[in-house]
Amino acid sequence: MAFAIALTDEQWELLADLFEPPGRRGAPAVIPRRQMVDAMLFIARTGCQWRYLPERYGTWTAVWAQWRRWRANGVWARAMARLAAVVRVLHDREPSPSMVMVDAQTVKGARYGPTFHEAGGRGGRTIGTKRTILVEILGLPVAARAGSARPHDVQAGRELLGEHLADLPSVRAIVDDRAYRGLAALAERKHVRLDIKAPPKGVSGFTPLWPLYKIEHAFAQLEGWRRLSRCYEGSEASARAWLEVASVGYLAWRAAA
């Protein structure tokens, strides 16, 4: 099964310094940081509401407060990038990819009260969130973004690439389907090649394109995390962070596979 709810000792060692930095100041933590990480992975996987968090994880209000701090300082994004590098090394590849693919998925919102959700997606009928991920050749998500469903997929992809290409200095190519031809100007500006894949001439209907089908596989794995079944978040920061949490769980499983 493509997930990790409780990190093994080996998986925790890979990430411990991110969630529990050496030399941290302040009062000692009442709830161990590893326990809090496992609690957030549990919520992401099961879709459990905060106040129904099992007692074995500690007081839910304390875990929620730490969640807000980690959401704000980007620790889940760093954990995601580190695990992707680890899995690449395990497959005899360089830690940083030389090629990335980008795609977006629009999901319905499921929240009462103020939210960032807007209508978008196919036909502009889905009121919710657009999730965009960068995936490398092994199908590993290396960066993620979440925002209103209204912007076009190309615009969301352009923003994600603009934010993260500098963190991926080895990238020399962006591979995508014809819907992303609008990335040409960004690719030229960033000095990377844009490789557009298309079905062979004369072929009609759905045709899997290598390696682009690996993005769909990554989205399929992340959809198994019930917190992502819809967007329950009131802010883009929370929507992005839960996507990153699920990615960390998936990548931790890949690292142990």
Secondary structure, DSSP 8 states (H G I E B T S, - for coil): ----SS--HHHHHHHHHHHS-TT--SS--SS-HHHHHHHHHHHHHH---GGG--GGG--HHHHHHHHHHHHHHTHHHHHHHHHHHHHHHHTT--SS-SEEEEEEEEEEB---SS---EEESGGG-EEEEEEEEEE-TTS-EEEEEEEES-S-HHHHHHHHHHHHGGG-TT--EEEEEGGGGGGHHHHHHHT-EEEEE---TT--S----TTTHHHHHHHHHHTTSGGGSSB--SSHHHHHHHHHHHHHHHHHHHHH-
